[in-house]
Amino acid sequence: MKKQITISIKFLLIMTLLTGIVYPAFLTGIAQVTFNEKANGSIYLKDGEIIGSKLIGQKFDSSAYFWSRPSAIDYNPVPSAASNFGPTSTKLLNLSNERRATFIASNNMQDTTYIPVEMIFASGSGLDPHTSADAVELQVKRIVKVRHFNSTREQMLYDLINKNIEKRQYGIFGEERINIFLLNIELDRIK
């Protein structure tokens, strides 16, 4: 019995060392070498101050900015979760109708306008920083009006949107998308 306990303790210590120290250190080293920026959180600095991460969506309430995809966790990166409402959920139906109505009213659109689903439903993680170019373009008129852009600045805004479209990953995965955090940072540069 004493021999089995000794073997068990040795095995526990070896596995703790391997899986708790060696393996994480090895993977951290690989991550630091191969994709350093992402491994360190893709932090975005402005004037030496951290203002966000390129990988985590942020809440933009102001009408002067492009809005991100809704978040079930209010963009809090600690819990990273979805609402878990099912397709038959009354709460999901009410929430999606409310989000659609708010988006239509805020962007001064017809009630029959097609709204991309990412502006109505939250992402699975609650932290997605991307929306489609269609969702972005539906918000242009609101931003032009609020920021009092003339036609030259409006064209600059469309050019900015086109410049920020990210292609499908490896040309085949996902859809074309725009990082709203990065787009809004560049939006402030249009004077």
TIVO-2410 file (N, C-alpha, C; in nm, 3 decimals):
# residues 191
REC num residu      c1      c2      c3 atome chaine
REC   1      M   0.083  -0.120   0.000     N      A
REC   1      M   0.000   0.000   0.000    CA      A
REC   1      M   0.087   0.125   0.000     C      A
REC   2      K   0.193   0.124   0.083     N      A
REC   2      K   0.282   0.239   0.092    CA      A
REC   2      K   0.352   0.262  -0.041     C      A
REC   3      K   0.387   0.153  -0.112     N      A
REC   3      K   0.453   0.161  -0.240    CA      A
REC   3      K   0.361   0.226  -0.344     C      A
REC   4      Q   0.232   0.192  -0.341     N      A
REC   4      Q   0.135   0.248  -0.435    CA      A
REC   4      Q   0.116   0.398  -0.410     C      A
REC   5      I   0.114   0.438  -0.285     N      A
REC   5      I   0.099   0.579  -0.251    CA      A
REC   5      I   0.222   0.657  -0.301     C      A
REC   6      T   0.339   0.601  -0.281     N      A
REC   6      T   0.463   0.665  -0.327    CA      A
REC   6      T   0.463   0.680  -0.479     C      A
REC   7      I   0.424   0.575  -0.551     N      A
REC   7      I   0.416   0.580  -0.697    CA      A
REC   7      I   0.313   0.684  -0.740     C      A
REC   8      S   0.200   0.689  -0.673     N      A
REC   8      S   0.095   0.786  -0.706    CA      A
REC   8      S   0.143   0.930  -0.687     C      A
REC   9      I   0.213   0.954  -0.578     N      A
REC   9      I   0.264   1.089  -0.551    CA      A
REC   9      I   0.369   1.129  -0.655     C      A
REC  10      K   0.459   1.036  -0.689     N      A
REC  10      K   0.559   1.064  -0.793    CA      A
REC  10      K   0.491   1.093  -0.927     C      A
REC  11      F   0.392   1.012  -0.960     N      A
REC  11      F   0.320   1.032  -1.087    CA      A
REC  11      F   0.250   1.168  -1.087     C      A
REC  12      L   0.188   1.205  -0.975     N      A
REC  12      L   0.122   1.335  -0.964    CA      A
REC  12      L   0.222   1.449  -0.984     C      A
REC  13      L   0.338   1.439  -0.920     N      A
REC  13      L   0.440   1.544  -0.933    CA      A
REC  13      L   0.493   1.553  -1.075     C      A
REC  14      I   0.518   1.440  -1.140     N      A
REC  14      I   0.567   1.440  -1.278    CA      A
REC  14      I   0.462   1.499  -1.372     C      A
REC  15      M   0.338   1.459  -1.359     N      A
REC  15      M   0.232   1.510  -1.447    CA      A
REC  15      M   0.206   1.658  -1.420     C      A
REC  16      T   0.216   1.701  -1.295     N      A
REC  16      T   0.200   1.843  -1.263    CA      A
REC  16      T   0.311   1.923  -1.329     C      A
REC  17      L   0.432   1.873  -1.323     N      A
REC  17      L   0.545   1.940  -1.386    CA      A
REC  17      L   0.527   1.946  -1.539     C      A
REC  18      L   0.490   1.832  -1.597     N      A
REC  18      L   0.474   1.827  -1.744    CA      A
REC  18      L   0.356   1.911  -1.793     C      A
REC  19      T   0.240   1.889  -1.735     N      A
REC  19      T   0.119   1.956  -1.787    CA      A
REC  19      T   0.096   2.094  -1.727     C      A
REC  20      G   0.158   2.122  -1.613     N      A
REC  20      G   0.136   2.252  -1.550    CA      A
REC  20      G   0.247   2.353  -1.575     C      A
REC  21      I   0.366   2.304  -1.613     N      A
REC  21      I   0.478   2.397  -1.633    CA      A
REC  21      I   0.542   2.379  -1.771     C      A
REC  22      V   0.589   2.259  -1.802     N      A
REC  22      V   0.663   2.237  -1.926    CA      A
REC  22      V   0.575   2.261  -2.049     C      A
REC  23      Y   0.462   2.197  -2.056     N      A
REC  23      Y   0.374   2.210  -2.174    CA      A
REC  23      Y   0.325   2.354  -2.193     C      A
REC  24      P   0.271   2.423  -2.090     N      A
REC  24      P   0.230   2.563  -2.110    CA      A
REC  24      P   0.347   2.654  -2.149     C      A
REC  25      A   0.465   2.632  -2.091     N      A
REC  25      A   0.581   2.714  -2.126    CA      A
REC  25      A   0.622   2.690  -2.271     C      A
REC  26      F   0.616   2.566  -2.315     N      A
REC  26      F   0.649   2.531  -2.454    CA      A
REC  26      F   0.553   2.599  -2.550     C      A
REC  27      L   0.424   2.591  -2.524     N      A
REC  27      L   0.324   2.654  -2.612    CA      A
REC  27      L   0.334   2.805  -2.609     C      A
REC  28      T   0.360   2.861  -2.492     N      A
REC  28      T   0.377   3.007  -2.482    CA      A
REC  28      T   0.498   3.050  -2.565     C      A
REC  29      G   0.605   2.975  -2.560     N      A
REC  29      G   0.724   3.006  -2.639    CA      A
REC  29      G   0.695   3.001  -2.788     C      A
REC  30      I   0.623   2.898  -2.832     N      A
REC  30      I   0.587   2.888  -2.974    CA      A
REC  30      I   0.499   3.006  -3.015     C      A
REC  31      A   0.402   3.040  -2.931     N      A
REC  31      A   0.311   3.152  -2.962    CA      A
REC  31      A   0.387   3.283  -2.969     C      A
REC  32      Q   0.481   3.305  -2.879     N      A
REC  32      Q   0.559   3.429  -2.880    CA      A
REC  32      Q   0.644   3.442  -3.006     C      A
REC  33      V   0.692   3.330  -3.056     N      A
REC  33      V   0.777   3.332  -3.175    CA      A
REC  33      V   0.694   3.342  -3.303     C      A
REC  34      T   0.587   3.265  -3.312     N      A
REC  34      T   0.512   3.256  -3.438    CA      A
REC  34      T   0.409   3.366  -3.458     C      A
REC  35      F   0.338   3.406  -3.353     N      A
REC  35      F   0.240   3.515  -3.368    CA      A
REC  35      F   0.236   3.599  -3.242     C      A
REC  36      N   0.343   3.673  -3.224     N      A
REC  36      N   0.368   3.752  -3.104    CA      A
REC  36      N   0.256   3.850  -3.073     C      A
REC  37      E   0.209   3.926  -3.171     N      A
REC  37      E   0.108   4.028  -3.145    CA      A
REC  37      E  -0.021   3.966  -3.090     C      A
REC  38      K  -0.070   3.860  -3.155     N      A
REC  38      K  -0.193   3.795  -3.108    CA      A
REC  38      K  -0.173   3.728  -2.972     C      A
REC  39      A  -0.056   3.668  -2.950     N      A
REC  39      A  -0.029   3.602  -2.823    CA      A
REC  39      A  -0.028   3.701  -2.708     C      A
REC  40      N  -0.002   3.827  -2.738     N      A
REC  40      N   0.000   3.931  -2.635    CA      A
REC  40      N  -0.127   4.015  -2.634     C      A
REC  41      G  -0.232   3.967  -2.699     N      A
REC  41      G  -0.363   4.030  -2.690    CA      A
REC  41      G  -0.396   4.131  -2.799     C      A
REC  42      S  -0.310   4.147  -2.899     N      A
REC  42      S  -0.334   4.244  -3.008    CA      A
REC  42      S  -0.376   4.380  -2.952     C      A
REC  43      I  -0.301   4.427  -2.856     N      A
REC  43      I  -0.330   4.552  -2.788    CA      A
REC  43      I  -0.311   4.670  -2.883     C      A
REC  44      Y  -0.405   4.765  -2.878     N      A
REC  44      Y  -0.396   4.885  -2.961    CA      A
REC  44      Y  -0.363   5.003  -2.870     C      A
REC  45      L  -0.253   5.070  -2.903     N      A
REC  45      L  -0.209   5.186  -2.825    CA      A
REC  45      L  -0.236   5.314  -2.902     C      A
REC  46      K  -0.279   5.416  -2.830     N      A
REC  46      K  -0.297   5.549  -2.888    CA      A
REC  46      K  -0.230   5.647  -2.792     C      A
REC  47      D  -0.130   5.717  -2.841     N      A
REC  47      D  -0.052   5.809  -2.758    CA      A
REC  47      D   0.005   5.739  -2.636     C      A
REC  48      G   0.049   5.614  -2.653     N      A
REC  48      G   0.110   5.538  -2.545    CA      A
REC  48      G   0.012   5.479  -2.445     C      A
REC  49      E  -0.117   5.497  -2.468     N      A
REC  49      E  -0.219   5.447  -2.377    CA      A
REC  49      E  -0.298   5.334  -2.444     C      A
REC  50      I  -0.324   5.228  -2.368     N      A
REC  50      I  -0.403   5.116  -2.421    CA      A
REC  50      I  -0.549   5.160  -2.433     C      A
REC  51      I  -0.603   5.147  -2.555     N      A
REC  51      I  -0.744   5.183  -2.572    CA      A
REC  51      I  -0.829   5.062  -2.610     C      A
REC  52      G  -0.768   4.947  -2.630     N      A
REC  52      G  -0.845   4.828  -2.660    CA      A
REC  52      G  -0.761   4.720  -2.726     C      A
REC  53      S  -0.830   4.615  -2.766     N      A
REC  53      S  -0.768   4.504  -2.837    CA      A
REC  53      S  -0.835   4.490  -2.973     C      A
REC  54      K  -0.755   4.457  -3.072     N      A
REC  54      K  -0.809   4.437  -3.207    CA      A
REC  54      K  -0.893   4.310  -3.215     C      A
REC  55      L  -0.882   4.223  -3.116     N      A
REC  55      L  -0.950   4.094  -3.119    CA      A
REC  55      L  -1.080   4.091  -3.039     C      A
REC  56      I  -1.107   4.197  -2.962     N      A
REC  56      I  -1.225   4.198  -2.875    CA      A
REC  56      I  -1.315   4.314  -2.912     C      A
REC  57      G  -1.442   4.282  -2.939     N      A
REC  57      G  -1.539   4.384  -2.972    CA      A
REC  57      G  -1.561   4.480  -2.857     C      A
REC  58      Q  -1.599   4.600  -2.890     N      A
REC  58      Q  -1.627   4.700  -2.788    CA      A
REC  58      Q  -1.762   4.764  -2.815     C      A
REC  59      K  -1.819   4.819  -2.711     N      A
REC  59      K  -1.950   4.882  -2.721    CA      A
REC  59      K  -1.934   5.025  -2.771     C      A
REC  60      F  -2.004   5.056  -2.878     N      A
REC  60      F  -2.008   5.191  -2.932    CA      A
REC  60      F  -2.153   5.236  -2.930     C      A
REC  61      D  -2.188   5.321  -2.835     N      A
REC  61      D  -2.326   5.369  -2.819    CA      A
REC  61      D  -2.355   5.495  -2.901     C      A
REC  62      S  -2.253   5.573  -2.923     N      A
REC  62      S  -2.271   5.703  -2.988    CA      A
REC  62      S  -2.316   5.686  -3.133     C      A
REC  63      S  -2.405   5.773  -3.175     N      A
REC  63      S  -2.451   5.771  -3.315    CA      A
REC  63      S  -2.341   5.816  -3.410     C      A
REC  64      A  -2.234   5.872  -3.357     N      A
REC  64      A  -2.123   5.920  -3.440    CA      A
REC  64      A  -2.025   5.808  -3.476     C      A
REC  65      Y  -2.050   5.687  -3.428     N      A
REC  65      Y  -1.963   5.573  -3.455    CA      A
REC  65      Y  -2.041   5.458  -3.514     C      A
REC  66      F  -1.968   5.370  -3.583     N      A
REC  66      F  -2.029   5.246  -3.631    CA      A
REC  66      F  -2.055   5.157  -3.510     C      A
REC  67      W  -2.168   5.090  -3.513     N      A
REC  67      W  -2.204   5.003  -3.401    CA      A
REC  67      W  -2.153   4.862  -3.426     C      A
REC  68      S  -2.110   4.801  -3.319     N      A
REC  68      S  -2.065   4.662  -3.323    CA      A
REC  68      S  -2.184   4.568  -3.317     C      A
REC  69      R  -2.153   4.443  -3.336     N      A
REC  69      R  -2.253   4.338  -3.320    CA      A
REC  69      R  -2.299   4.337  -3.174     C      A
REC  70      P  -2.428   4.312  -3.148     N      A
REC  70      P  -2.474   4.308  -3.008    CA      A
REC  70      P  -2.399   4.201  -2.928     C      A
REC  71      S  -2.391   4.223  -2.798     N      A
REC  71      S  -2.321   4.130  -2.710    CA      A
REC  71      S  -2.413   4.091  -2.595     C      A
REC  72      A  -2.425   3.961  -2.572     N      A
REC  72      A  -2.509   3.912  -2.462    CA      A
REC  72      A  -2.446   3.941  -2.327     C      A
REC  73      I  -2.317   3.973  -2.324     N      A
REC  73      I  -2.245   3.999  -2.199    CA      A
REC  73      I  -2.198   4.143  -2.190     C      A
REC  74      D  -2.253   4.229  -2.273     N      A
REC  74      D  -2.220   4.372  -2.274    CA      A
REC  74      D  -2.070   4.395  -2.294     C      A
REC  75      Y  -2.009   4.313  -2.379     N      A
REC  75      Y  -1.868   4.326  -2.419    CA      A
REC  75      Y  -1.770   4.308  -2.303     C      A
REC  76      N  -1.810   4.240  -2.198     N      A
REC  76      N  -1.721   4.211  -2.086    CA      A
REC  76      N  -1.641   4.085  -2.121     C      A
REC  77      P  -1.509   4.096  -2.138     N      A
REC  77      P  -1.432   3.980  -2.183    CA      A
REC  77      P  -1.410   3.871  -2.077     C      A
REC  78      V  -1.444   3.898  -1.953     N      A
REC  78      V  -1.419   3.798  -1.849    CA      A
REC  78      V  -1.509   3.675  -1.864     C      A
REC  79      P  -1.642   3.689  -1.874     N      A
REC  79      P  -1.722   3.568  -1.885    CA      A
REC  79      P  -1.725   3.508  -2.025     C      A
REC  80      S  -1.711   3.589  -2.131     N      A
REC  80      S  -1.715   3.542  -2.269    CA      A
REC  80      S  -1.822   3.436  -2.290     C      A
REC  81      A  -1.944   3.479  -2.315     N      A
REC  81      A  -2.055   3.384  -2.326    CA      A
REC  81      A  -2.164   3.434  -2.419     C      A
REC  82      A  -2.251   3.344  -2.452     N      A
REC  82      A  -2.369   3.376  -2.534    CA      A
REC  82      A  -2.492   3.379  -2.444     C      A
REC  83      S  -2.604   3.419  -2.500     N      A
REC  83      S  -2.727   3.423  -2.421    CA      A
REC  83      S  -2.784   3.284  -2.399     C      A
REC  84      N  -2.753   3.192  -2.490     N      A
REC  84      N  -2.803   3.054  -2.487    CA      A
REC  84      N  -2.954   3.046  -2.505     C      A
REC  85      F  -3.015   3.149  -2.562     N      A
REC  85      F  -3.156   3.142  -2.596    CA      A
REC  85      F  -3.170   3.053  -2.719     C      A
REC  86      G  -3.268   2.963  -2.716     N      A
REC  86      G  -3.292   2.874  -2.829    CA      A
REC  86      G  -3.383   2.938  -2.932     C      A
REC  87      P  -3.398   2.875  -3.049     N      A
REC  87      P  -3.478   2.933  -3.157    CA      A
REC  87      P  -3.626   2.948  -3.122     C      A
REC  88      T  -3.673   2.878  -3.021     N      A
REC  88      T  -3.814   2.891  -2.982    CA      A
REC  88      T  -3.833   2.984  -2.863     C      A
REC  89      S  -3.726   3.049  -2.821     N      A
REC  89      S  -3.730   3.136  -2.704    CA      A
REC  89      S  -3.805   3.266  -2.732     C      A
REC  90      T  -3.901   3.297  -2.648     N      A
REC  90      T  -3.975   3.423  -2.659    CA      A
REC  90      T  -3.883   3.541  -2.628     C      A
REC  91      K  -3.792   3.522  -2.534     N      A
REC  91      K  -3.697   3.629  -2.500    CA      A
REC  91      K  -3.609   3.663  -2.620     C      A
REC  92      L  -3.563   3.562  -2.692     N      A
REC  92      L  -3.481   3.585  -2.811    CA      A
REC  92      L  -3.561   3.658  -2.918     C      A
REC  93      L  -3.685   3.618  -2.938     N      A
REC  93      L  -3.771   3.684  -3.037    CA      A
REC  93      L  -3.791   3.831  -3.001     C      A
REC  94      N  -3.824   3.858  -2.874     N      A
REC  94      N  -3.845   3.996  -2.830    CA      A
REC  94      N  -3.718   4.079  -2.842     C      A
REC  95      L  -3.606   4.020  -2.802     N      A
REC  95      L  -3.478   4.090  -2.808    CA      A
REC  95      L  -3.438   4.120  -2.952     C      A
REC  96      S  -3.456   4.024  -3.041     N      A
REC  96      S  -3.420   4.046  -3.181    CA      A
REC  96      S  -3.512   4.150  -3.246     C      A
REC  97      N  -3.641   4.148  -3.212     N      A
REC  97      N  -3.733   4.251  -3.264    CA      A
REC  97      N  -3.696   4.390  -3.213     C      A
REC  98      E  -3.657   4.397  -3.087     N      A
REC  98      E  -3.617   4.525  -3.028    CA      A
REC  98      E  -3.489   4.577  -3.093     C      A
REC  99      R  -3.391   4.490  -3.113     N      A
REC  99      R  -3.265   4.530  -3.176    CA      A
REC  99      R  -3.289   4.575  -3.321     C      A
REC 100      R  -3.374   4.504  -3.392     N      A
REC 100      R  -3.405   4.540  -3.531    CA      A
REC 100      R  -3.472   4.676  -3.536     C      A
REC 101      A  -3.570   4.697  -3.450     N      A
REC 101      A  -3.642   4.826  -3.447    CA      A
REC 101      A  -3.548   4.941  -3.412     C      A
REC 102      T  -3.460   4.920  -3.316     N      A
REC 102      T  -3.364   5.023  -3.277    CA      A
REC 102      T  -3.268   5.056  -3.392     C      A
REC 103      F  -3.220   4.953  -3.460     N      A
REC 103      F  -3.128   4.974  -3.571    CA      A
REC 103      F  -3.196   5.050  -3.685     C      A
REC 104      I  -3.319   5.013  -3.717     N      A
REC 104      I  -3.394   5.079  -3.824    CA      A
REC 104      I  -3.422   5.224  -3.788     C      A
REC 105      A  -3.468   5.247  -3.665     N      A
REC 105      A  -3.501   5.385  -3.623    CA      A
REC 105      A  -3.376   5.473  -3.616     C      A
REC 106      S  -3.269   5.421  -3.562     N      A
REC 106      S  -3.146   5.498  -3.546    CA      A
REC 106      S  -3.080   5.533  -3.679     C      A
REC 107      N  -3.100   5.448  -3.777     N      A
REC 107      N  -3.039   5.469  -3.907    CA      A
REC 107      N  -3.138   5.524  -4.010     C      A
REC 108      N  -3.257   5.562  -3.962     N      A
REC 108      N  -3.358   5.626  -4.047    CA      A
REC 108      N  -3.386   5.546  -4.174     C      A
REC 109      M  -3.423   5.419  -4.156     N      A
REC 109      M  -3.448   5.330  -4.269    CA      A
REC 109      M  -3.595   5.289  -4.273     C      A
REC 110      Q  -3.634   5.236  -4.386     N      A
REC 110      Q  -3.769   5.182  -4.400    CA      A
REC 110      Q  -3.780   5.053  -4.318     C      A
REC 111      D  -3.900   5.026  -4.271     N      A
REC 111      D  -3.923   4.906  -4.189    CA      A
REC 111      D  -3.898   4.778  -4.269     C      A
REC 112      T  -3.904   4.787  -4.400     N      A
REC 112      T  -3.885   4.669  -4.486    CA      A
REC 112      T  -3.738   4.645  -4.522     C      A
REC 113      T  -3.648   4.731  -4.476     N      A
REC 113      T  -3.505   4.718  -4.508    CA      A
REC 113      T  -3.450   4.589  -4.448     C      A
REC 114      Y  -3.372   4.519  -4.528     N      A
REC 114      Y  -3.307   4.398  -4.478    CA      A
REC 114      Y  -3.193   4.439  -4.384     C      A
REC 115      I  -3.195   4.385  -4.263     N      A
REC 115      I  -3.090   4.411  -4.164    CA      A
REC 115      I  -3.007   4.284  -4.152     C      A
REC 116      P  -2.876   4.292  -4.172     N      A
REC 116      P  -2.791   4.173  -4.157    CA      A
REC 116      P  -2.807   4.112  -4.017     C      A
REC 117      V  -2.806   3.982  -4.012     N      A
REC 117      V  -2.834   3.912  -3.886    CA      A
REC 117      V  -2.736   3.946  -3.774     C      A
REC 118      E  -2.613   3.981  -3.810     N      A
REC 118      E  -2.516   4.011  -3.704    CA      A
REC 118      E  -2.549   4.139  -3.629     C      A
REC 119      M  -2.640   4.220  -3.681     N      A
REC 119      M  -2.682   4.340  -3.609    CA      A
REC 119      M  -2.805   4.312  -3.522     C      A
REC 120      I  -2.860   4.194  -3.533     N      A
REC 120      I  -2.979   4.157  -3.457    CA      A
REC 120      I  -2.947   4.051  -3.350     C      A
REC 121      F  -2.858   3.960  -3.384     N      A
REC 121      F  -2.823   3.851  -3.292    CA      A
REC 121      F  -2.680   3.866  -3.242     C      A
REC 122      A  -2.659   3.838  -3.114     N      A
REC 122      A  -2.526   3.846  -3.054    CA      A
REC 122      A  -2.441   3.729  -3.100     C      A
REC 123      S  -2.311   3.747  -3.095     N      A
REC 123      S  -2.221   3.639  -3.134    CA      A
REC 123      S  -2.214   3.535  -3.022     C      A
REC 124      G  -2.161   3.419  -3.055     N      A
REC 124      G  -2.151   3.311  -2.957    CA      A
REC 124      G  -2.061   3.344  -2.840     C      A
REC 125      S  -1.955   3.422  -2.864     N      A
REC 125      S  -1.864   3.458  -2.756    CA      A
REC 125      S  -1.906   3.586  -2.686     C      A
REC 126      G  -1.983   3.669  -2.757     N      A
REC 126      G  -2.020   3.800  -2.704    CA      A
REC 126      G  -1.911   3.903  -2.723     C      A
REC 127      L  -1.802   3.866  -2.792     N      A
REC 127      L  -1.686   3.954  -2.805    CA      A
REC 127      L  -1.643   3.977  -2.950     C      A
REC 128      D  -1.723   3.935  -3.045     N      A
REC 128      D  -1.685   3.945  -3.186    CA      A
REC 128      D  -1.668   4.090  -3.229     C      A
REC 129      P  -1.549   4.129  -3.278     N      A
REC 129      P  -1.528   4.269  -3.318    CA      A
REC 129      P  -1.569   4.299  -3.461     C      A
REC 130      H  -1.619   4.200  -3.534     N      A
REC 130      H  -1.646   4.215  -3.677    CA      A
REC 130      H  -1.795   4.219  -3.710     C      A
REC 131      T  -1.826   4.290  -3.818     N      A
REC 131      T  -1.957   4.281  -3.883    CA      A
REC 131      T  -1.931   4.276  -4.033     C      A
REC 132      S  -2.035   4.253  -4.109     N      A
REC 132      S  -2.022   4.251  -4.254    CA      A
REC 132      S  -2.015   4.393  -4.308     C      A
REC 133      A  -1.966   4.405  -4.430     N      A
REC 133      A  -1.963   4.536  -4.497    CA      A
REC 133      A  -2.105   4.588  -4.516     C      A
REC 134      D  -2.201   4.498  -4.538     N      A
REC 134      D  -2.341   4.540  -4.553    CA      A
REC 134      D  -2.392   4.609  -4.427     C      A
REC 135      A  -2.359   4.553  -4.311     N      A
REC 135      A  -2.403   4.612  -4.184    CA      A
REC 135      A  -2.338   4.748  -4.163     C      A
REC 136      V  -2.215   4.762  -4.206     N      A
REC 136      V  -2.143   4.889  -4.193    CA      A
REC 136      V  -2.205   4.994  -4.286     C      A
REC 137      E  -2.229   4.956  -4.410     N      A
REC 137      E  -2.281   5.052  -4.508    CA      A
REC 137      E  -2.420   5.103  -4.472     C      A
REC 138      L  -2.499   5.021  -4.401     N      A
REC 138      L  -2.631   5.067  -4.357    CA      A
REC 138      L  -2.622   5.178  -4.253     C      A
REC 139      Q  -2.506   5.194  -4.191     N      A
REC 139      Q  -2.487   5.295  -4.087    CA      A
REC 139      Q  -2.423   5.424  -4.138     C      A
REC 140      V  -2.381   5.425  -4.263     N      A
REC 140      V  -2.308   5.540  -4.318    CA      A
REC 140      V  -2.390   5.668  -4.313     C      A
REC 141      K  -2.515   5.665  -4.355     N      A
REC 141      K  -2.596   5.787  -4.359    CA      A
REC 141      K  -2.610   5.850  -4.221     C      A
REC 142      R  -2.626   5.766  -4.119     N      A
REC 142      R  -2.637   5.816  -3.982    CA      A
REC 142      R  -2.508   5.889  -3.942     C      A
REC 143      I  -2.395   5.829  -3.970     N      A
REC 143      I  -2.267   5.887  -3.932    CA      A
REC 143      I  -2.240   6.015  -4.010     C      A
REC 144      V  -2.273   6.015  -4.139     N      A
REC 144      V  -2.254   6.135  -4.222    CA      A
REC 144      V  -2.338   6.249  -4.165     C      A
REC 145      K  -2.461   6.219  -4.126     N      A
REC 145      K  -2.550   6.322  -4.072    CA      A
REC 145      K  -2.500   6.374  -3.937     C      A
REC 146      V  -2.466   6.283  -3.846     N      A
REC 146      V  -2.424   6.323  -3.712    CA      A
REC 146      V  -2.291   6.400  -3.714     C      A
REC 147      R  -2.200   6.359  -3.800     N      A
REC 147      R  -2.069   6.424  -3.807    CA      A
REC 147      R  -2.066   6.542  -3.905     C      A
REC 148      H  -2.179   6.568  -3.968     N      A
REC 148      H  -2.191   6.680  -4.062    CA      A
REC 148      H  -2.087   6.671  -4.174     C      A
REC 149      F  -2.073   6.551  -4.230     N      A
REC 149      F  -1.978   6.531  -4.339    CA      A
REC 149      F  -2.035   6.586  -4.469     C      A
REC 150      N  -1.950   6.650  -4.549     N      A
REC 150      N  -1.991   6.691  -4.683    CA      A
REC 150      N  -1.968   6.572  -4.777     C      A
REC 151      S  -1.995   6.589  -4.905     N      A
REC 151      S  -1.985   6.477  -4.999    CA      A
REC 151      S  -1.841   6.425  -5.011     C      A
REC 152      T  -1.743   6.513  -4.996     N      A
REC 152      T  -1.602   6.470  -5.003    CA      A
REC 152      T  -1.569   6.378  -4.885     C      A
REC 153      R  -1.611   6.419  -4.767     N      A
REC 153      R  -1.586   6.335  -4.648    CA      A
REC 153      R  -1.667   6.206  -4.654     C      A
REC 154      E  -1.786   6.213  -4.708     N      A
REC 154      E  -1.867   6.091  -4.723    CA      A
REC 154      E  -1.794   5.992  -4.814     C      A
REC 155      Q  -1.736   6.041  -4.923     N      A
REC 155      Q  -1.659   5.953  -5.012    CA      A
REC 155      Q  -1.537   5.898  -4.940     C      A
REC 156      M  -1.473   5.979  -4.857     N      A
REC 156      M  -1.360   5.932  -4.777    CA      A
REC 156      M  -1.404   5.820  -4.684     C      A
REC 157      L  -1.524   5.833  -4.632     N      A
REC 157      L  -1.579   5.731  -4.542    CA      A
REC 157      L  -1.600   5.599  -4.617     C      A
REC 158      Y  -1.656   5.607  -4.737     N      A
REC 158      Y  -1.673   5.485  -4.818    CA      A
REC 158      Y  -1.538   5.423  -4.854     C      A
REC 159      D  -1.441   5.507  -4.885     N      A
REC 159      D  -1.306   5.456  -4.915    CA      A
REC 159      D  -1.246   5.387  -4.793     C      A
REC 160      L  -1.269   5.445  -4.676     N      A
REC 160      L  -1.221   5.389  -4.550    CA      A
REC 160      L  -1.284   5.252  -4.525     C      A
REC 161      I  -1.413   5.241  -4.552     N      A
REC 161      I  -1.482   5.113  -4.535    CA      A
REC 161      I  -1.422   5.008  -4.628     C      A
REC 162      N  -1.404   5.043  -4.754     N      A
REC 162      N  -1.347   4.948  -4.850    CA      A
REC 162      N  -1.205   4.907  -4.812     C      A
REC 163      K  -1.129   5.000  -4.759     N      A
REC 163      K  -0.991   4.971  -4.717    CA      A
REC 163      K  -0.987   4.875  -4.599     C      A
REC 164      N  -1.091   4.876  -4.515     N      A
REC 164      N  -1.093   4.795  -4.394    CA      A
REC 164      N  -1.161   4.659  -4.410     C      A
REC 165      I  -1.204   4.627  -4.530     N      A
REC 165      I  -1.266   4.495  -4.549    CA      A
REC 165      I  -1.158   4.388  -4.541     C      A
REC 166      E  -1.180   4.294  -4.450     N      A
REC 166      E  -1.089   4.179  -4.436    CA      A
REC 166      E  -1.145   4.066  -4.520     C      A
REC 167      K  -1.062   4.007  -4.602     N      A
REC 167      K  -1.104   3.897  -4.691    CA      A
REC 167      K  -1.124   3.769  -4.610     C      A
REC 168      R  -1.182   3.670  -4.675     N      A
REC 168      R  -1.199   3.539  -4.612    CA      A
REC 168      R  -1.063   3.486  -4.568     C      A
REC 169      Q  -1.061   3.418  -4.455     N      A
REC 169      Q  -0.935   3.364  -4.405    CA      A
REC 169      Q  -0.887   3.255  -4.501     C      A
REC 170      Y  -0.764   3.266  -4.543     N      A
REC 170      Y  -0.702   3.175  -4.640    CA      A
REC 170      Y  -0.782   3.168  -4.771     C      A
REC 171      G  -0.865   3.268  -4.794     N      A
REC 171      G  -0.944   3.273  -4.917    CA      A
REC 171      G  -1.067   3.184  -4.919     C      A
REC 172      I  -1.088   3.103  -4.814     N      A
REC 172      I  -1.202   3.010  -4.817    CA      A
REC 172      I  -1.287   3.009  -4.689     C      A
REC 173      F  -1.229   3.046  -4.575     N      A
REC 173      F  -1.301   3.035  -4.449    CA      A
REC 173      F  -1.371   3.164  -4.411     C      A
REC 174      G  -1.495   3.154  -4.366     N      A
REC 174      G  -1.569   3.269  -4.318    CA      A
REC 174      G  -1.618   3.358  -4.430     C      A
REC 175      E  -1.653   3.477  -4.392     N      A
REC 175      E  -1.704   3.577  -4.486    CA      A
REC 175      E  -1.616   3.700  -4.480     C      A
REC 176      E  -1.628   3.786  -4.580     N      A
REC 176      E  -1.561   3.915  -4.572    CA      A
REC 176      E  -1.620   3.991  -4.455     C      A
REC 177      R  -1.537   4.067  -4.384     N      A
REC 177      R  -1.581   4.132  -4.262    CA      A
REC 177      R  -1.501   4.259  -4.237     C      A
REC 178      I  -1.551   4.340  -4.144     N      A
REC 178      I  -1.483   4.463  -4.106    CA      A
REC 178      I  -1.472   4.467  -3.954     C      A
REC 179      N  -1.353   4.497  -3.905     N      A
REC 179      N  -1.331   4.511  -3.762    CA      A
REC 179      N  -1.381   4.651  -3.721     C      A
REC 180      I  -1.488   4.655  -3.646     N      A
REC 180      I  -1.553   4.782  -3.610    CA      A
REC 180      I  -1.464   4.868  -3.520     C      A
REC 181      F  -1.391   4.806  -3.431     N      A
REC 181      F  -1.300   4.881  -3.343    CA      A
REC 181      F  -1.197   4.958  -3.426     C      A
REC 182      L  -1.132   4.890  -3.520     N      A
REC 182      L  -1.031   4.955  -3.603    CA      A
REC 182      L  -1.093   5.058  -3.697     C      A
REC 183      L  -1.212   5.027  -3.749     N      A
REC 183      L  -1.281   5.121  -3.838    CA      A
REC 183      L  -1.315   5.251  -3.764     C      A
REC 184      N  -1.364   5.240  -3.641     N      A
REC 184      N  -1.398   5.360  -3.565    CA      A
REC 184      N  -1.276   5.443  -3.527     C      A
REC 185      I  -1.164   5.379  -3.505     N      A
REC 185      I  -1.041   5.454  -3.478    CA      A
REC 185      I  -1.004   5.537  -3.601     C      A
REC 186      E  -1.012   5.475  -3.718     N      A
REC 186      E  -0.979   5.547  -3.842    CA      A
REC 186      E  -1.086   5.650  -3.876     C      A
REC 187      L  -1.210   5.625  -3.836     N      A
REC 187      L  -1.318   5.720  -3.861    CA      A
REC 187      L  -1.287   5.854  -3.796     C      A
REC 188      D  -1.231   5.852  -3.677     N      A
REC 188      D  -1.197   5.976  -3.607    CA      A
REC 188      D  -1.087   6.056  -3.678     C      A
REC 189      R  -1.015   5.994  -3.770     N      A
REC 189      R  -0.910   6.065  -3.843    CA      A
REC 189      R  -0.964   6.146  -3.960     C      A
REC 190      I  -1.091   6.123  -3.997     N      A
REC 190      I  -1.152   6.203  -4.104    CA      A
REC 190      I  -1.192   6.336  -4.044     C      A
REC 191      K  -1.127   6.440  -4.087     N      A
REC 191      K  -1.153   6.575  -4.032    CA      A
REC 191      K  -1.235   6.656  -4.129     C      A
***
